[in-house]
Amino acid sequence: IIPCHRIIRDDGTIGGFSMGVNIKERLLALEGVKLSKQKAGSSKR
């Protein structure tokens, strides 16, 4: 089982989260994930 906050889009953006993108970013940061400077949830498509 993979916690939903760990799911990212195939283009590398973090996408949405039911509790808000800011919470998702914080959870990932607490787990040691380094996020790029690209805007959260943005898409290159």
VENZI-V788213 format. One record per residue. N is the residue number from 1. PSI is psi in whole degrees, -180 to 180 (999 if undefined). OMEGA is omega in whole degrees, 0 to 359 (999 if undefined). NEAR is the number of other C-alpha atoms within 8 Angstrom. Layout:
N & PSI & OMEGA & NEAR
N & PSI & OMEGA & NEAR
This chain:
1 & 133 & 179 & 2
2 & 124 & 177 & 5
3 & 139 & 187 & 6
4 & -26 & 180 & 6
5 & -12 & 179 & 8
6 & -6 & 181 & 7
7 & 128 & 176 & 8
8 & 161 & 180 & 8
9 & 162 & 181 & 8
10 & -18 & 178 & 5
11 & 3 & 177 & 6
12 & -8 & 177 & 6
13 & 158 & 186 & 13
14 & -18 & 177 & 9
15 & -161 & 183 & 10
16 & 177 & 180 & 7
17 & 137 & 185 & 9
18 & -29 & 180 & 5
19 & 5 & 179 & 6
20 & 146 & 182 & 8
21 & -35 & 179 & 12
22 & -41 & 178 & 6
23 & -42 & 179 & 8
24 & -45 & 178 & 11
25 & -42 & 180 & 9
26 & -44 & 179 & 8
27 & -45 & 179 & 9
28 & -41 & 179 & 12
29 & -40 & 177 & 10
30 & -28 & 179 & 7
31 & 2 & 176 & 6
32 & 12 & 179 & 6
33 & 130 & 177 & 7
34 & 118 & 180 & 6
35 & 145 & 177 & 6
36 & 170 & 180 & 4
37 & -5 & 178 & 4
38 & 141 & 182 & 6
39 & 133 & 180 & 6
40 & 134 & 177 & 8
41 & -4 & 179 & 9
42 & 160 & 183 & 8
43 & 145 & 178 & 6
44 & -3 & 184 & 4
45 & 999 & 999 & 2
